[in-house]
Amino acid sequence: MAAYAETTTLVDKQRLEPGGLSICTFTVNLTNYNSTLAAITDITDHFQTNGIKTVICDSVSDEGYWQIWVSASNAFKAFKAAATEQDDDTDHGQFNAIVIGYIKQ
């Protein structure tokens, strides 16, 4: 079983208030899904510790799979059908994510 692998690119970052609340948009390409999950530091490194408040992502990837953000793991969990987790070592595909939270100063 190969490791969870992804490429995440910051598309835009907009600060909403002086206290650091911001909206960031990312493109995520989850090239090798693994159910053990791994923190996506390309997202979390932009935010304060526990600073991510919500993550909204495309409902379906370009490969036709679903994904949700798991705050406890700071990673996306992938599904191939309703409530059926995607198989390990699968190319999940690309999707967009909007992250709202407190960025690092």
C-alpha positions in Angstrom: 0.0 0.0 0.0 1.5 3.3 -1.1 1.3 6.5 1.0 -1.4 9.2 0.7 -0.1 11.5 -2.0 -1.5 14.9 -3.2 -0.4 18.1 -4.8 -2.1 21.2 -3.5 -1.8 24.6 -5.0 -2.8 27.9 -3.4 -4.9 29.8 -6.0 -5.9 32.9 -4.0 -5.8 34.3 -0.4 -8.0 37.2 0.8 -7.9 38.6 4.3 -11.4 39.5 5.5 -10.6 41.4 8.7 -7.5 42.8 10.5 -7.6 39.9 13.0 -6.5 37.4 10.3 -9.8 35.8 9.3 -9.3 34.9 5.6 -10.6 32.9 2.7 -8.1 30.8 0.7 -8.8 28.8 -2.4 -6.8 25.7 -3.4 -6.7 23.2 -6.2 -6.1 19.7 -4.8 -5.0 16.7 -6.9 -5.3 13.6 -4.7 -3.1 11.3 -6.8 -2.9 8.3 -4.4 -5.6 7.9 -1.8 -4.9 6.0 1.4 -7.4 5.5 4.2 -4.8 6.2 6.9 -5.0 9.9 5.8 -2.1 12.4 6.1 -2.2 16.0 7.0 -2.1 18.3 4.0 0.5 20.8 5.1 0.2 22.8 1.9 -3.2 23.9 3.3 -2.5 23.8 7.1 0.8 25.7 6.9 -1.1 28.9 5.8 -3.2 28.9 9.0 -2.7 29.3 12.8 -2.8 26.2 14.9 -6.4 25.2 15.1 -7.1 28.2 12.9 -9.1 26.4 10.1 -12.8 27.0 10.8 -14.4 25.3 7.7 -13.4 23.7 4.4 -15.8 23.6 1.5 -14.8 21.5 -1.5 -16.3 20.5 -4.9 -18.8 17.8 -4.4 -17.2 15.5 -7.0 -13.6 15.3 -8.3 -12.7 15.2 -12.0 -12.5 11.4 -11.6 -16.1 11.3 -10.3 -15.3 10.6 -6.6 -16.6 12.5 -3.5 -14.5 14.0 -0.7 -14.9 15.6 2.7 -12.4 17.4 5.0 -11.6 15.6 8.2 -10.5 18.2 10.8 -9.0 15.7 13.1 -6.6 14.6 10.4 -6.3 17.8 8.4 -6.9 15.7 5.3 -9.6 14.8 2.8 -11.4 11.5 3.2 -12.5 10.1 -0.2 -15.6 8.1 -1.2 -16.5 6.1 -4.3 -20.2 5.8 -3.6 -22.6 6.8 -0.9 -20.9 6.0 2.4 -18.4 3.7 0.8 -14.8 4.8 1.3 -12.6 4.8 -1.7 -10.1 2.0 -2.1 -6.5 2.6 -1.2 -4.0 3.3 -4.0 -6.6 5.0 -6.2 -6.1 8.2 -8.2 -8.9 10.2 -6.6 -8.5 13.1 -9.1 -8.5 16.9 -8.8 -11.0 19.2 -7.1 -11.2 22.7 -5.6 -11.4 23.7 -2.0 -12.2 26.9 -0.1 -10.8 27.2 3.3 -12.0 29.8 5.9 -9.9 30.4 8.9 -7.3 32.5 10.7 -4.1 32.8 8.7 -0.6 33.1 10.2 0.5 36.7 10.6 
